[in-house]
Amino acid sequence: QVRVVESGGGLVHPGDSLRLSCEVSSSTYTPYNVGWFRQAPGKERNVVAAITWTADMIHIADSVKGRFTVSKGNAESTVYLQMSRLKPEDTALYYCAVGSRWTEYDYWGQGTQVTVSS
């Protein structure tokens, strides 16, 4: 069984920062990569960032490049999405997913809501 749990979402003002966490737990499954996605109401779900489990490869979507970073704790099973200079258009449900191949995802979390509003 693989458990993927996001946390850290909330209501913030434009220009604020927020850090999301994705905790992965399993006794038998070690991911190759972890991805962060977001989906706003009425829109498609899009990838925001991705990182390999060994952190030797990182992808940041152009739409958030320069504002968002992704990282993994060395001794942890947690991946972080650090978001800064947040904008109202960043408002979405943010999901974390893990996969056994780059750009392919096997297990998803339930999502954490991020709302950016003045």
N, C-alpha and C positions, 0 to 999 in steps of 0.2 A: 504494500500500500504506500502511495506517495501522497504526502500532504503539502500543499502550497498555501501559505497564508500571508496576505498582504496586510499592512497596517500603516498608520501615519497620515491618512487623509484628513481633510478638515476644511473649514471655511477660513479663507485668508483674504487679505486685501491685495490689490494690484501692487506689484513691486516687492511683495514679501517672498520669503523662502519657505520651503517645506521639504522634509526628507521622508520618503516612503521606504518601507522595509518589506522584503519578501523572504520569509523563512521557509526553508525546504527541509522536510524530514522524511526519511525512508530508511529502512534497514537493508534494503536490497537494491535500491536504484540510486545511481550517482549521475546527475545530469551532465551533459556535455555543455549545454548553454542555458542561460536564463534570459528571458526577454520581458521587457515592460511594454505594455500596450495601453491604449486609451480609446474610449468610445464616448463621444458626446451624443446627446439625444438626437435621434434622426440621422446620425452619421455612421459611417463604417468604422470598424475597429482598425486602428493603425498602430504599427510598431513605433515606439518612442526611442527605445534603446535596447541593446542586447550585449551580453558579455559571456565569454566562455567561463566554465567553472574554474579554470586555472587562471582566468583573467589575462590571458595572453592575446585576446582579440576582443575588440570593443567596437560597437556600432552605435552612432547617435544619429537620429533622424535630422534632416536638414532643418525641419521646422522648429527644432528646439536646440540646435547646435549653438554652443556658446552660453547657454543658460542652464542646461541639464547635464548632469554627469551620472555615470553608473559605476559602481564599485562593489567589490566583494571583500568581506572580512577574511583575513588569512586563516584564522582558525575557527571560522564560523560557517554555518550553512545558511548565511543570510546575505542577500544582495540588496544594495541600497540604490535608490534613485534620488539624487539630490537635485532639487528644482529651485532655481533662483530667478529673480526678476519676473515673477509670475504675472501672467496677463489673463484677462477674462476669457480669452479664447483657449486657455489651458484647462478650463473647466470641463471635467469628464469623469467617467468611472475608469480608474486605472487598474489594470490587471497585470498579474505576474504569471509567467508560464515557464515550464522547464521542458527541455527536449534532449533527445539523444543525438541530434544532428543540427548543425547550424541552419537556422531559419525553419526548422521543423520542431513543432512543440507537441508534447504528449500529455502534459498535465497542466491544468489551469487552476488558479485561485478564484475566489468569489468576487474579488475586486474591492477597491477602497475609493470612496468618492472624494474628489478634490473640487472645491468650488472657489473661484476667484471672483470676488465682487466687492465693490465699494459700498 
